[in-house]
Amino acid sequence: MGSSSSIQLLALFLFLVFTPSLTQARSYDPFTSKPEITHHGGPLLSGNLNLALIWYGNCGRVQKNIIRNFIKSLNSKDGDTNLQPQVSDWWKVVGNYQAAVPPLGQGPPAAGPTLPKITVKVVKQVSDNTYKYGKILTTVDFIPKLVRDYTAGDPNIIPVIVTARDVTVQGLCTGKCADHGVVDNKPYIIVGNPETECPGACGWPFHEADTEPKAVVLQPPNANMAADAMVVAFATALADTVTNPLNTGFYEGVEVDPVGPALACRGIFGIGASPGNPGKVQTDPATGASFNAYGNKGKKFLLPAIWDPKNSTCWTL
């Protein structure tokens, strides 16, 4: 029995490594390809976004705190206004996609009133230290079960699965480090952990990259490579979820393999970015850490660029 189980586990692992996921990002290079991100007729997320954080596995306390602080920073109002730019400035650009939705019929978006603010709040947190669905999560089986289990079918929350260092997620590490999908016509987000799982692919720019040319390595703003890289991945997936929650919003490519406004600009964090070079960012003179945005209580973060539909370019803070 033990031998049979080992063989089955090995077969599943090989399947994940060598078989592309239906939601796996295709090979896309923002430095050589110009995205054609268009609206596909479906809704965007707006108003209040209620998140359910699902800490799957033994997630570290520091990583939890950094991710929660980033979420608070999206709508932070009590920050020091002398510290610029703010995480909330980045979030406003994501919200501006509401204005890019074309009206019924043809033609450019119509001018209208001030866009509604998108407010993000954590309304539920669940910790699963038992690895209920194992340490290898597949998109067609275990992830849907996990989402249904921990949200109890609540249509008003968006589950965000944050994985521990020893959890493998199908479709990650190959083109993207977090993903978003749809279960029961509701969006979800899953974030990989690069502490031990593919740090050369998902830990950059805070870890040496696997790719050529040799990439610049930055000091993480919160002194935690995995947590700061997970913020980058989560921010990317969150922006792409808001603009394409049901795979009918803004994206390039095909519905089963969409490239959203943030994924389209991956690897770009500042002006002058190039392959292996994240671009011009700020440096903390005390620690040498790199960042491009201030958040809640003065915390620092490095956030990804977002495709600007007005100027047809990757916008950075």
Order of alpha helices (4+ residues) and beta strands (2+ residues): alpha-beta-beta-alpha-alpha-beta-beta-alpha-beta-beta-beta-beta-alpha-alpha-beta-beta-beta-beta-beta-beta-beta-beta
